[in-house]
Structures are given as structure tokens and as C-alpha cells.
Amino acid sequence: PASVLSEEVIRARNSAYVSDLLRSLPGISLNQSGSRGHLSQLRLRGTEANHVLVLIDGVEASNPNTGEFDFAGIRAEDVVRIEVLRGEQSALWGPDAIGGVINVITRAGDADRRFAASVEGGSFNTVEGQISAVIPVGDAALSINGNVFNTDGYDISGLDIENDGSRSRSLNVGLNRVDIGALQMNAKFGTSYLKSGFDSDTDFDGRLNNTNEELTTETITARIDGRFELAGFEHQITGAWNETKMFSSNDTAGDRLKAGWVIRKTLDGHKLTVLGEIEQESFKTDGGEGEPQNQGESTTIPSLAADYRYDNGPVTLSVSGRADFNDRFGDAQTWQLGAGYRFSWDGRVRGSVGTGIKNPTFTELFGYFPGSFVGNPDLQPETSLGYNIGYTQTLLTGNFEIGVDYFRSELEDEIR
């Protein structure tokens, strides 16, 4: 089952952060470890944070080291659509979508020139400023968005000795609808900086100690895609890069490079999608010269996938399959089947069954934190089989919707 928050709904709720919007959706839980700006983990239907694939404007946004995404500083002002897919989605989206997919789409820019700026302040010496602009460039549009956030926060340990504050900076630039003959190009670039204080449980008694530590995270993302039609088929070529660096007691750096080619054909309610992509992830950690946690690893995954959907009249059908050729864990195949029926009284029954897979993260394989954690390079991928049955009723001419779902997922080789 899917949930969609449209731009109209997002503006009406007037939420400051994407995490606030997601909390309103069923099956989602968010855990924030401190004041605003600290780690915010999302779990979907009880799965782990690294079981959920998060996309922002088509770029896989999770940390390549840990496999999870931090929702701490994602503002809602320029978000125009949020899509949530629950359950095993690996058949189309790959090995990071064992629990579901969160797709966040930001404003791409249009032909109208636009400028906006805001400054806010609050308790704990909190100050936030934001600026956004859209500049027409011929038939294309250049969009710019920047954000600055500072807060003193409070003592996460509860001992009231020192405050665990946070500081963040972000800049996103996009160039959209660049026409080159029959080819339409889009490009986006983003960079962010987040520094936050935190406390740890150093004596492992279940309570935080006032350790006065800091974690700095620097992220760079880039994406370019081109769309064109050839021989009656829609083609989309994409390239994306994501680099995340984290500086604390151990310094880590991870990057993800992905390229793909998607071919689509829609005809009389039938839609066929074929995908080929290749992904390379690398990981490096540095604890100082000669330290045992120093590591450098990489993995490459070519993939092929296909998805068929039929939506005509009251009946919907879907069949998806994917093959991943992982140079570290070997080959894996995932699949999904779905069906639905719309009744004349605006009700809809639906069901799906599918498999999922999640490869161990670099941290789980090779991470090293003296006295508390040592990675295991012999770990194998987690796999799951799940199904869902649900019914949705639309009321008040589409203005109100109520639904119920029963789902079950069995996870094997869970990494704890």
C-alpha cells in the first residue's frame, strides 16, 4: 500500500520539517535523539532504519556507511510531494528497500521568477534562516535553496552539566528542463554540514553519561538525468553520486555512485518498465596511524529489473522481478506480485506478496569502536518474505479516506 502527500496537503499542514509530515502517516515511527538537529531515525512497519530506502529527487540519500538516512534537518518548505511505499519493495528498488521506500520530491522550478526568505527564532537560542529563488534561464529554470540553523539545545544526558546543541548549513542548486534537441536534461547538486553534540553510555548501565562529544557530518549529492523518446518508448538515463563524511572519535567516509537506464512503454492500461543499473559503494575509516579500525572497502552491484502493471477499469495487476549481481555476496533475485479491485461504491480491495533483501552495511561488516563494537566481515544478507491484504473506502466525494491493512513479514538472517 502507498501513501501520498501532495503539495496541497503539505502546505495545508504547515509543518516545518519533513519528519513532522511523516509522523502523521500510518506505519511510520520516528525517533529523535535530542533537540532539533540531532539524529532522527525512521522505521517503517517495525523494520530497522537501514531497511528503508530514502530517495530525495531521485538520489539515494542514505549514508553509504550505515545504510540509513538522518531526517534531522530536512525542511518542508520546498517539498512538493512525498510518497511512501510499505513492505518489501526490493523487486523494483533494490536491496535497500526491504521495509519500504520514502520518496521526497522538491520543487523543481518553473518559468516564473520567484524569491523568498525567512528568519525564525525560539528557545534555547535557536535561530534559523532560509532563502530560496527560482531564476528563469530561457526555457529552463535555475533553483537555489539555502538554509542555516543554530541551537544551543539541552543536555541529552539529563544531568544539566552542558548543552548538546547543533549547527547546520545546506545549499541545493538545480537546473531543470534544459532541452537539447529531443533530449531534456535535469541536474541537481546539494551539500550539507551538520555538527551536533551528544552523550554516550560509557559504563553501559542504560543511562547516558555526560561525555560532551561531537559528531560532524558533511554530505554532497549530485544527480543528472536525461529523458527522450525513441521507437515509441520513453527512455531515461540517470547518474547519481552521494558522498558522506563523518568526523568523531573515528573518521569515516563513504560514497555511492550509481548509473541507470530505464525504458518505459504505456499502452491501453498496460505499462512495462525495464531497468538496468550499476552501483558502486566504497567505505573508508581512519582512527589514526596504525589503529585497528582503519579500513578501506568497496562493492559493486550491477542489476536488471522489470515491472509490468495493468490498470484498466476496476482491475489492477502488477508483477515485478529483479536480479542483483553483487561482487561481495553473490547473485540475488527478488520478486513481487500485486492485485486490486475497485468497487462501484468507491471501495478498493488490494493484496500483494513479495520478497526483499538487505545487504550488510559497511559499518556492520568492518566497523570498529573500541570497547563497544567490532564488525563481522562474515555476515550474510538479510532476506524477507511478506504479504499484505487491505481495503480502502473513499467518502465525501474523495475528501475523506479510511482503510485497514493486515500484513506479515518474516525476516531471516537478521543482523542485530
HELIX and SHEET records of a PDB file:
HELIX    1   1 GLU A    7  ARG A   13  1                                   7    
HELIX    2   2 VAL A   18  LEU A   22  1                                   5    
HELIX    3   3 ALA A   49  HIS A   51  5                                   3    
HELIX    4   4 SER A   90  TRP A   93  1                                   4    
HELIX    5   5 PHE A  362  PHE A  366  1                                   5    
SHEET    1   A 5 ALA A   2  LEU A   5  0                                        
SHEET    2   A 5 VAL A  79  ARG A  86 -1                                        
SHEET    3   A 5 GLY A 100  THR A 106 -1                                        
SHEET    4   A 5 VAL A  52  ILE A  56  1                                        
SHEET    5   A 5 VAL A  59  GLU A  60 -1                                        
SHEET    1   B 2 ILE A  28  GLN A  32  0                                        
SHEET    2   B 2 SER A  40  LEU A  44 -1                                        
SHEET    1   C15 ARG A 114  GLY A 122  0                                        
SHEET    2   C15 THR A 126  VAL A 137 -1                                        
SHEET    3   C15 ALA A 140  TYR A 154 -1                                        
SHEET    4   C15 ASP A 164  ILE A 180 -1                                        
SHEET    5   C15 LEU A 183  SER A 200 -1                                        
SHEET    6   C15 ASN A 209  LEU A 230 -1                                        
SHEET    7   C15 PHE A 233  PHE A 247 -1                                        
SHEET    8   C15 ASP A 251  LEU A 267 -1                                        
SHEET    9   C15 HIS A 270  ASP A 286 -1                                        
SHEET   10   C15 GLN A 295  ASN A 312 -1                                        
SHEET   11   C15 VAL A 315  ASN A 326 -1                                        
SHEET   12   C15 GLY A 330  ARG A 342 -1                                        
SHEET   13   C15 GLY A 347  LYS A 358 -1                                        
SHEET   14   C15 GLU A 382  LEU A 395 -1                                        
SHEET   15   C15 PHE A 400  GLU A 412 -1                                        
SHEET    1   D 2 TYR A 368  PHE A 369  0                                        
SHEET    2   D 2 PHE A 373  VAL A 374 -1                                        
END                                                                             
